[in-house]
Amino acid sequence: MSLLQIGLIFLCGLPIVATLLLGYQLMRVGNGAMGTPTITSWIFYLAKFIIVVIVGLLFIATIKPQFFLHFPGLIQHEIPEVQKLMALIFLLGANLLVVPAYYGMSIFTRVGLPTGEHALQTNGVYNITRNPMYTSFYFFHVACILLIPSLVLVPLMIFNLVAHHYIILNEEKFLAKTFQNEYLNYKKDTARYL
C-alpha cells in the first residue's frame, strides 16, 4: 500500500470518525442531532443523505481502489497518481474545514436549524468562512469526482450543492433574525464560502 493510498484512506475516514464522535457527544449530553429543515424536508434530507453517500463512496474507493471500476457511467478506467494526489489535496482542505467546525460547534451542532440553546460561532475556522461544513462539501465533491469519475455522480453532486446553497441562504435569514447586528457584522467581515 502506497503512502498516497494511506493518506487517502485517512482523510476519507477522518470525517466519518469525527461525525461519529460528534454524534456520541450529542447523545452523551442528551441533545439530539436533528434540527428543523431550512428548505422543503425531502430535499433537505436527500441533500444530507447524498453527502453521506459521497463520503462513504470515497472511503470505499480508497480502501478498495478497484471499486470504481464497477461504478456506472465512468469516463476513466484508471486513475493516475497525479489525480489521486489532487484528490488528497481536496480531502485535506475538506478536513481542515469540517473537523474544526465540528469542534467549534460542538454540542450546538444540528442537522438543520437549532431547536434549543445555540450560539453564534465566529472563532477558529468560522473566522475564515461562515459555512465551513458546507464549504467542505465542495471539496469532498471534487475529491469524489477525481477518485470515482462517473457521469452518474455529476447530477447528484450538482443537486446537492445547489440544495445546500439554499439551505445556507435560509440559515442566514434565521441567524440575522436571531443574532441581529452581531450576525450582520460577522456576515460583513466573513465570506459565505471562502
RAWO-V933654 format. One record per pair of residues at least 6 apart in sequence whose C-alpha atoms are under 6 Angstrom apart, sorted by the first residue. I is the first residue (numbers start at 1). GAP is how many residues later the second one is. If there is no record, write none. Layout:
[[I,GAP] [I,GAP]]
This chain:
[[8,54] [8,80] [9,53] [11,80] [12,47] [26,81] [33,77] [34,76] [34,77] [35,75] [35,76] [35,77] [35,78] [35,79] [35,80] [36,76] [36,77] [37,75] [38,129] [38,132] [47,113] [58,86] [61,6] [68,80] [73,77] [73,78] [73,79] [74,75] [74,76] [75,74] [75,75] [87,56] [87,59] [90,49] [90,53] [94,42] [94,45] [97,35] [97,39] [98,35] [98,38] [108,10] [129,61] [129,62] [129,63] [129,64] [129,65] [130,62] [135,58] [176,7]]
